Structure formats: C-alpha cells, structure tokens
Amino acid sequence: MNSVIFGQGYVASILNVGLQRIKDGEIGLEGIPLGNSISKMIEDIKIVGAFDLDKKKIGKNLGEITKDYWDKNIKFDDDYIIEEGYRDNRKGGSIDLKEELERLTDIYEKKDAEIFVNTITTESFEPFAEEKEFLRRIKENDFKRISPVQFYFYSVMEYDRPSVFINCIPTMIANDPAMVKIAKERKKVIFGDDGATGATPLTADILEHLRERRRKIMSICQFNIGGNTDFLSLAEPERNISKERTKAGVVKDILGYEVPTHIKPTGYLEPLGDNKFVSMLIPYVSFNEAIDEITVNMRVNDSPALAGNIVDLIRLGEICLKRKEYGAIYPINAFYMKMPGPIEKPAIAKIKAFELLERWLEGDNISGGERKEI
Ligand SMILES: NC(=O)c1ccc[n+]([C@@H]2O[C@H](COP(=O)([O-])OP(=O)(O)OC[C@H]3O[C@@H](n4cnc5c(N)ncnc54)[C@H](O)[C@@H]3O)[C@@H](O)[C@H]2O)c1
C-alpha cells in the first residue's frame, strides 16, 4: 500500500509517527475505528513520499520534520525526503500546468504510489460541476481558476494506474460531479470531503438522537478554539468559509429542516497547541413545549483524531481497488467525512454510517438515501 501525502503538516506527521510506533510494537490500535479487523493490515501501510511548500521542509528527511510535532526519538523505516509541491499561483506568479503534471506524475511512478492522501492547508476554491469545463481550464493553462487540491486531483487522474485520492480537507472533490465523473472513467477511487473528527461526528450523532425522539432543535452553537497552524490559517475568512460549508451541511441533511447555527472554527489561541477546546450548546423543544438543552465541553487532540481515520482510509482504498469500485464511495465517505460524496447523497449520523460501512465490508451493495430537500 504505497502512499503519498500532499501536505506534510501536523496530521500527516502524527500519522507517520503513529504508524511507525504500531510497527515497532510500542502502542495499541486505539483511535483506528476498524483496528485490524479487515483484510488489509495496518503493518502493510507504507508511506513513501510527501509534497509540501514550506521551505523549511522541502529537501529535508521525514525524521527531521517530525521533530516539530513529536519530541521523542523515532526511526522511520522509510525516511523519505519531502518534495516540493504544487504552488498556488492564483494571486500572482505563473506556472506551466503541463510541466507540473509531468513533474508530479514522474515522482508518483518512481515511488510506485497508488494511494494519495491530501492534508494540505484548507484553501479557497470553486467547484467545477462540468467535467468538460475543468478539462478545458487545464488545457488552457488557466491556473488562476484551479486550486492546488483540484490540480493534485487532476495529477492523480492523469497518473497511469488505478489509484485512490483521499481528500481530508473541505475542497469539493467527492462532492464535485466533474471530479467524480473523471474518477469513474479513469478507474480512480475518491474518499472525501473533509475528515470528520472532533465535534462534528459527535454533533451528528446528537442530532440523530434528538430527531428520533422528535425533539425540535432551536439552534446550534459550536465553538472550536485551537492553537495549531490549521487554526491559524482558518483565521483567514475565505478559508474559514470552506470549513463552514462542510460543517453546516451536516445539520440540514440529518434534521430535514433548517436551524440557525454557528458552527465554525472560531479562534486561534497559541498555548492550546493541537489540543483544541470545543464547546456546544443545543437548546430544543420537548413534550408540552418544555425547553431543554444539551451542553458539551471537550478537549480534543486534533491531529491524532484525523490520523487514526486515515489509517483506515488507506486500507479501504486498497479494498476498493481490489473490488474495482471507482468514483466517490458513499458507504465509506458517510462514516469518515464531514460532507460525504457524491453530492446527491446525504450526511447521516455516524452511528448509522458505521453500520453501512460494516455492510459494505461484508460485500453488500449500498446505495444510500438521497439528500433531503429543505
Ligand atoms: N482533526 C484534524 O486535524 C482535521 C480534521 C479535518 C480536516 N483537517 C484538515 O487537514 C489539513 C491538515 O491539517 P494540519 O493540522 O496537518 O495542518 P498543518 O498546517 O499542520 O499542515 C498543512 C501542511 O500543508 C502544507 N501545504 C500548504 N499548501 C500546500 C500545497 N499546495 N502543496 C503541498 N503542501 C501544502 C503546509 O506547508 C503544511 O505543512 C487542514 O486543511 C485541516 O483543515 C484536519
């Protein structure tokens, strides 16, 4: 399972560290939903390369990079060198997409990669919807219209072997019909969009609980304050909008009605580091118009939460390739993603999604419901 990472940041580095510690027999499988209960073993995952844009990272070995995120000694089986990624030139500068494509796919070939994990900084983007439009913009070298993730996705589509694109950030890939169509045509698997960790899956399950008891939710307030570079970058409004889109979509899909919400990363506080603070308030109407409310406070180590899910996603990608199932795979996305693609499918509570996932693993053909009209 040769895997390549776009964005060697906190999440990716903790993924490398955790996988190595499992292989070294130092830790258990906590935080990996499927553990070793599936046919593909955790020990067989090989991360063989990564791309980043940070000058302090490019050309350095993995071991040096992870020192910023993990202060104990660790020796990696594959201490790869970080390659230079695709630079965002939308606000100035120039780039030849054809040359970039060749450069990237050459590296994929040399690494014999088949799984691609996207954990770059959350970016602004516009979906394409039409496959022709996306391909035309690429052909015309219109790099101002194409976000880095959309270009990475395209590079994987052009790479000459069946492969998997795991999109852990909000850019619509599994939710963009243009991308899903290309993936199906070119024998590629898409998992996305935006890894579901921390408060969002818990909120989804609380909403399902209240829906089943016919309690009418009045509003949802959810704060997230953290001190890692992800939170720092989300202080930029256009990046935060991308996140808001994926977080708020869950509410409509599960409840079937609109609710006033404030669900977004709300602040950066450096001393909190990776251990973010989450607070939630959900007032609702019960029998005889009684008003109750749920409040939740949590501290969540942000990066390990996503890294544990990626351990499953890499192996599930292998299973999809073996089964020759291509496009956006809903029974997997419904559990692991905030906005599970394809776009016509709803976000559902994670407790329900886990059952879908188990049925899919047993070989059931799962189509999933249609997105509710609001
Ligand atoms: N629980 C979680 O931590 C969680 C959950 C869901 C989604 N995410 C998303 O995962 C992503 C990674 O989170 P993180 O905490 O590792 O962030 P991070 O800031 O530590 O790492 C992001 C890395 O991507 C690099 N990068 C930026 N643009 C790039 C490009 N065009 N090509 C290659 N590399 C590029 C940055 O230099 C940095 O090293 C974020 O977008 C975050 O929103 C995280």
The ligand as a Gaussian input file, in Angstrom:
#p B3LYP/6-31G(d) Opt

LIG

0 1
 N       -8.642000      16.788000      13.030000
 C       -7.987000      17.497000      12.193000
 O       -6.883000      17.887000      12.456000
 C       -8.612000      17.804000      10.855000
 C       -9.908000      17.386000      10.560000
 C      -10.427000      17.632000       9.303000
 C       -9.661000      18.290000       8.352000
 N       -8.404000      18.709000       8.668000
 C       -7.640000      19.404000       7.640000
 O       -6.415000      18.735000       7.377000
 C       -5.475000      19.689000       6.890000
 C       -4.149000      19.475000       7.598000
 O       -4.224000      19.817000       8.957000
 P       -2.862000      20.019000       9.764000
 O       -3.244000      20.236000      11.186000
 O       -1.916000      18.941000       9.412000
 O       -2.353000      21.411000       9.156000
 P       -0.843000      21.917000       9.043000
 O       -0.908000      23.394000       8.872000
 O       -0.005000      21.401000      10.163000
 O       -0.302000      21.216000       7.702000
 C       -0.649000      21.593000       6.412000
 C        0.602000      21.435000       5.543000
 O        0.227000      21.627000       4.162000
 C        1.277000      22.360000       3.554000
 N        0.763000      22.947000       2.303000
 C        0.010000      24.055000       2.111000
 N       -0.289000      24.211000       0.803000
 C        0.296000      23.172000       0.143000
 C        0.355000      22.769000      -1.213000
 N       -0.239000      23.480000      -2.181000
 N        1.032000      21.634000      -1.516000
 C        1.647000      20.899000      -0.553000
 N        1.632000      21.233000       0.750000
 C        0.954000      22.349000       1.093000
 C        1.711000      23.352000       4.610000
 O        3.006000      23.880000       4.321000
 C        1.704000      22.456000       5.858000
 O        2.941000      21.806000       6.034000
 C       -6.088000      21.081000       7.122000
 O       -6.612000      21.575000       5.913000
 C       -7.211000      20.786000       8.085000
 O       -8.276000      21.714000       7.965000
 C       -7.861000      18.464000       9.897000

